């Protein structure tokens, strides 16, 4: 399956909860693919799964991303 096909099968927008789960699964997937995953990523996954502050941190990150859309380009 190519990238265009993947994008075509996705909705144009997702909820904050869906985006959070996607970020969690992206980190989890990366860790599972690495032979010796970085300890920092393992700690990030643990944080995303268990830290009580994670939701507020996520909301602040979403707000920051909306205010500054040029900084991080996923296609670069």
SVG drawing of the C-alpha trace seen along z (x, -y; Angstrom):
<svg xmlns="http://www.w3.org/2000/svg" viewBox="-13 -31 33 37">
<polyline fill="none" stroke="black" stroke-width="0.4" points="0.0,0.0 1.4,-3.4 1.2,-6.7 -1.4,-8.2 -3.7,-5.1 -3.1,-5.4 -4.1,-9.0 -7.1,-8.5 -8.4,-5.9 -8.2,-8.4 -10.7,-11.0 -9.9,-14.7 -10.0,-15.4 -9.6,-13.5 -10.6,-14.2 -8.0,-15.2 -8.4,-11.7 -7.9,-10.0 -4.8,-12.1 -3.4,-11.2 -3.9,-7.5 -2.2,-7.9 0.8,-9.5 0.9,-6.8 0.7,-4.0 3.4,-5.7 5.9,-5.7 4.9,-2.1 5.4,-1.0 8.8,-2.7 9.9,-1.0 8.7,2.4 10.6,2.1 13.9,1.1 16.3,3.8 17.6,1.6 15.1,-1.2 16.2,-4.4 15.5,-4.5 14.0,-8.0 11.4,-6.6 10.5,-3.9 10.1,-6.5 7.9,-8.6 5.7,-5.7 5.3,-5.0 4.5,-8.7 1.9,-8.7 0.3,-5.7 0.3,-6.6 1.3,-10.1 -1.7,-12.1 -0.4,-15.3 -0.3,-13.8 -3.7,-15.1 -3.0,-18.7 0.4,-18.4 -1.2,-17.1 -3.7,-19.9 -0.9,-22.5 1.0,-20.8 -2.0,-20.8 -2.5,-24.5 1.2,-25.2 1.0,-23.3 -2.1,-25.2 -0.4,-28.5 2.8,-27.7 2.0,-25.4 5.2,-26.2 7.7,-24.8 7.2,-21.1 6.4,-19.8 5.6,-16.1 6.4,-16.0 9.9,-17.4"/>
</svg>
